[in-house]
Amino acid sequence: MIITEKKLENARMEIQVEVPVNRVETEYKSVFNKIQRTAKIDGFRRGKVPMHMVEARYGDLADQEVAENLLRSVYVDAVREKNYMPISNPQFDFENISRDSAFSFKAVFDLMPEIKLGDYKGLSIKERDCKITDDDVKNDLESLRERQATVAKKETNDIVEKGNLVKIKLKRVDDAAAGEENNDDFRDYTILVGKSKEEPNFDKDLTGMKLEEEKQIKIKYPKDYTVKDLAGQTVSYLVRIAEINTMTLPTLDDDFAKDLGEYDSLEALKKGIKENIEKYVGEKIRAESKNRLIKEVLGGSEFDIPLSMVEKEMSAIFKRVQERTGYFTEDINEFSSTLGLNHEEFSGKMREEALDHIKTTLALSEIAKKEELKVPDEKFREVVESVAKRNNRPVEEIEKLLSDSGRREGVESELILDVALDFLYDNAVIKKEKPVALKDFLKEN
């Protein structure tokens, strides 16, 4: 067997294989013997047809079967001999096959992509910082208190006052509303009057209004408002007071903390709140920094990604998008047009996401390989415990199931990416930025 290699772009390999005539002859004999056992020709019993008649009658069928058999078996032999790692099915090309000559064919397939990894240790990045104060704990405590409040319909009067929980009906009534669908419909909102600390603020407009009263108000939205169509705009609304409620807040004491079921005192509750804030902020900051680091690594590395790998990842992304939207179809054009999306833009974003995910996986896997990183037993155990809890099954049963089914390796191949990302972070040079207040930190997320 003679193998000639030709490397193509995007991690594709083309091989030209020449199968010697003796192997071709052996395969023909095997195929004709198989055909002879079931061949049926007038004048002969099944399996007793002379070989020369079998060869004459079934020659074309034998040519096809011999070619298919040789393509499969010789391709596997060639891949093993050259230590290839194909990640796609081969595309075969060959001309005629003849019993008395060597058989040549061409196979093209995608290989596991190679990566030229750039610098990944000692990378310098800036990292956000956040100062958590007693006021932040107090604000969270007050929000918790409000969630535990007793709500009742207001009976002393029918006027909106500070501290009232008000249900309103709101309808946009300026010129821009004319182009909106169902612009005649009121929308329901619930507002705790006097507690708004950010814009837009309805407090001053609602305070003093009576039950069932309607009036037109103008609301100015900040330039950095999350809804882009409203950012920096002044919008006219018609507002109606639908319901006015009072809120009776529980007393902040040890009993309040105990009623929550996790703490034995008010001080323990405050400590727990602060720890939760610190944990959330810390995880958020660390995730941002890791994202910056992997982008640095990808930017300094070279990739040769095969098309089949990109298409496979795009299919996985498309499937997840369909699950989120609840609309299922195999046709991307149909999907994008049905949901009013630009097809080229939608496909482009999926391709970009697919490439980013593939590159990230390849880079982190290569780092793990170079640094001989391993998944700690406790990290794998955490996953097992999570799966067991979610399915209400014993931990030992889930661990055995993963091992017996061969899925443990799949779980570990995912976890090793996290381990490599932690390695990047632990080996980076991180400069903390000036701490910002919690409200400003949250606003940027």
N, C-alpha and C positions, 0 to 999 in steps of 0.2 A: 504494500500500500504506500503510495507516494502522496504526500500532503504539501501543498503550496499555500502559504499564507499571504493575505493582503489586508492590512489594517485600513479601515475606512473611518470617516468622521463620526463623531457622536458615539464612540465606543462600540462601533460595529466591526465585525470580523467577517472576511470572506475567505473561504478555503476552497481550493480546487483539489479534489481527491481522485486518484486513479487506482481502481481496484484491479488487481492482476487477473489474467484470464483464468487461471486455475481455480480461483475463488468463485468467479462467475460460473464456470462449468459445474462446480460443486453445488451451487445454488440451483442451477437449472435441473440437475439430476434430482435434487430434493423436491423441487416443485412438480416435476413430471411424475415422480413416484407417488406423490400425494394425489395428483389428478387421476393417475391410473387406477388408484384404489376405488374411485367412485365413478369412473368414466363408463358411459353406456353407449355402445354403438351396435347397430343391428347386426345380428349374427354372432354376437359374443356376449357371454355372461358378464354381469357387473364385476369389475376388477380383473377380468381376464383379457382385456383388449391388448393386443401387441403394442409394445412401446413405440415402434415406428409409426403406427397409426395414431396413437395418442399425440405424438409430437407433431404430426402433420395436421391433425384436427384442432388441437388446442395450443398451437404455437403462439398466437397473439395474446391469449390469456396468460400463458406462461411468461411472455416478455414483460407484461404489466406487473405480475406478481413478483417476479425476480427483481425487477427494478425497485419496487416498493420495499421488499425485504432487505435488499442491499443498502438502500438509502437509510433505512432505520438503523440497521446493525453497524454498518461501516461508519455512519455519522457518530454513533455512540463511541465506537473504538477510537475514532480520530480525536474526539473531544477528550477522552481519557488520556490518550497518548500525548497530547499537547497541554494537558492540565488547564483546559479552558473552564470558565465558569459562566455558561450561557444563562441569560435571564429572560430570553424570549425563545419562541419556537423557531426553528430554522426555516428559511425559504429556499427550496431546492430548485435547481435548474439543470437539465441534462438533455442530451440529444438521444439518438437511437441506442438501444442496447442490443448487443449481438452475442450469441453463445461462444463464438470463436475469437473474440477479441476482448481487450481490457475495457472496463466500464468506467467512464469519467463523469463526475458530476460536480456541481458547484453548490455550496451551502453558505448562506448569509445569515448571521444571527447577532444579537446584541450581547455584549459582555458586561459583567459588573464593572461600573465605571471606575476609572482611576482618578485619584485626587492628588494634586500637588498642594500640600498643606502649607499655608503661610505661618507666620509667627502666631503663637497662641499662649505663650507664657510671658508674664510680665507686662501684659497690655495695660496701658494707662487710660483710665476713664474718670469722669466726674460723676459723683453720685449725690442725688438729692438727700436732704436731711429735713427732719421735722421735729419741732419742739412741742412736746405734749405737756400741757399745764393742768393745774387743779381746776381751772375754769372749763377745760375740755371734759374732764371727768364729771364736773357739775352739770354741764349741758347734757351729757349722755344720761346721767342719773335723772335729770328732769324729763327727758324724753321717755325714759323707762317708766317714770312715775305717771306721765300722761297716758301711756299705753295701758296702765293698770287703773285708770280713772273710771269712776262711775258716771255714765252719761245719762241725762234725763232731760225731757222736754222742759224748756224754760217756762215758769209759771208766774214769776213776779211781774214781768211786763213783756211786751212783744217788740222790744227794741234791741238791736245788736249792740253788745258792749264788749269791751276787752275781756278775753278769757272765754267767750262763748264759742262753742263749736257750731259753725253755721253751714247748712247745706244750701248752695246757691245753684241757680240755673243761669248759664252764660251763653250768649250768642254774639258773634262778631257782626257788626253793623256798618263798618266803613266800606269804602269803594272796593277794597281788595276782596271782601266777602262775596261779592257778586259772582266771582269766578269759581267759588268753592261749591262742591257737591253738598246737597242737603244744608245749604246755608240758612234755611229757615228754621232749622232744628236747634233747640236749646241743648246744651250739654251740662251734665251734672258734675259738681265739684263740692268737696268738703274742705272748709278752711277753719283753722283755729285762730281766731282774731287776736291780734296783738302779739303773735309769736313769730311773725315773719321777719327774718333778719336779712334776707336777700331780696333783690329785685327779681321779678315783678312783685310788688307789694300791694295787696288789695285792702289792707287794714283801714286806711284813712277813708276809702270810698264806702266800705261796708259799715263802719261804725256809725251808729245813729239811725240806720235804716230800719224800717219796720217789717214785720212779717208780711209776705205777699207784695211788698212794695217793689216797684220796678224803676230803674233809672239808667241813664246812659253814662258810662264812665270811660276815661281814657287811661290806658296803661302803657307806660314806657318800658321797653325791654332793654336790658344792657347789651352792649356791643358783643360781649362774649357769651351771650345766651346760647344754650345748647341746641335749640331749634333754630337752624340757620335762617329760615324764612322770616322769623320774628326778631332776630338779633338786630338791635339798634333801631327798631321800629316803634312808633307810637300807634297803638291800635285802639279803636273804639269798640266797646262792647255794650250790650244791653244786659243788665244783671237783674235777677229777681231773687228775693229772699224766700226760699222754700221751707226752711225749718231752722229754728233757733234752739240750741241745746246748752245746758249748763254742764260743767265738768267738775266733779268733786274729786280732788286729788287725794290719794292716800298719804298718811303721815310718814315722813322719812324717819324711820327708826329701825331697831333690830327686828321687830316683827315683820316689817315690810320686806326686809332682806330674807328672812326665813320663809315667808310666803312664796318667794320665787323658787324655793326648793334647792338652791345650790349653795347658799351662804348662811352662816350662823350669826352674822352680825352686820350692821351697816358698814363698819370699817372694812370688813372682809369683802363686801359688795363693791365698795369704792376701789379697793385694791384689785379686785377681779376686773372691773371695768377698765382701769388703767392698763392692766396687763393685756386685755383683749385689744385695746386701741394700739398699744405698742406692737403686738403681734401682727395686726393687720398692716400697720404702716411699715414695719420691718419687712414683711413678706412682699409687699408692694414694691418697696425700694429695691430689694434684692432681685425681684423678677425683672424690673426695669434695667438694672445693671447687667444682668445676665443676657438680656436681649441686646443691649449695646455691645457686649463682648462678642457674642456670636456673630453679630453683623460685622464687627472688626475682623474676625477670623475669616468669614466668607469673602469679604472684600479683598483680603490678601491671599486668597487661595485660588487655584485653577481647577475647573471641573470640565469633564467631557461627558455630558449626560445623554444616554440613548433615548431616542424618541419613544420607544415602547414603555420605558420607565415613567416618562412624563405623562403619557396617555393613561397609564394605569392609575397614577396618582390623581389625575384629573377626574377619572371615572369615580374614584372614591370620594373626592370632594363633591362632585355632582350628586352622588347618592345622598350625602349628608345634607346638602342644600334642599333636595327633594323632601327628605324626612322632616326638615324644619318647616318647610312651606306647606307640606301635605299634598303637593301636586306631583304626581308620578308619571314620567314618560321617559323613553329612551332617547328621544329626539331633543337635542339641546336647542335647536332652532324653535321647535314648538314650545318648549318650556319658557324660553326667554320672551317670545312674542306673546304668549298667554299672560305672563306676569308683567308685560309692558317694559321689558328690559331691552337695552341695546345688545344685540347678539354678539357683535365683535367686542364690545366692552366687557360683557359678561364672560365670554370665553377667554379674553385676555387676562382678566383678573384671576380666573381659575388657573390658567397656565402659570401666571406669576406666583400664585400661592403654591402650586404644585412644585415648581422649581425651587422655591425658597425652602419648602419642607424637605425635599430630596437633598438639597445641598447641606442643610442643617444636620440631617440624619447622617449623611456621609462624613461630614467634618467631625462630628462628635464621636462617631464610631471609630474613625481613624485616630483621634486623640486617645480614646480608650485603649485602642490596640497598641499605640506607641508607648503609652504610659503604663501598660499592663494593669489597667484598672479592673476591679472586680466589684460585683454587686454585694454589698454587705448583707449578711444573713438577716439582720434586723429590718432592713429595707424591704426585702422580699417578704418577710413575715408580716410587715404592715399591710402589704397588698393582700396577702392571704386572709388576714383578719378582717379587712374591709369587705372582701368578697363574701366571707363566711357570715358576717353581720348582715350584709345586704340580702342574702338568701336564707338567713336564719338556719344555717347549717354549722356543724362542728368544724373548728379550724383544721383539725387533723384530716377530716374527710376531704376538705377542699385542697389541702396540700397534697394528699395522695392522688386526688383526681388530676391535678395539674401535672404531677410527675408521671403518672401512668399513661396519660394521654399525649405526653410529649409537649405539652403547652408551657411547661415551666421555662423552657429555653426562649419561647416567644415573649413571655413576661419579662425575663431577665434582659432580653435584647432591647426592650423598651426602657427598662430601669437603668441600664448602663448609660443611656443618653443623659439621664438626670445626673448620674455620677460624674460623667465627663463635664457637664455644665457646672457642677459644683467645683470641680477641679479648676476650670477656667476662672471662676470667681475667686477661689482661694489663692490662686497664683497671680492675680491681677494687682496692679498698683492703683488703689482707689483713693481719690481725693474728694473729701466731703465738701459739698457746697454749703453756703450759709443757711442755717436752719430757718424754715418758714413756719408760720402758724398752721395748725391743723386744718382750719377752714380753707386756707390758701392751698395747702397740699391736696385736699380733697377736690378742690375746684379744678385742679389741673388733671384730674383723673377722669 
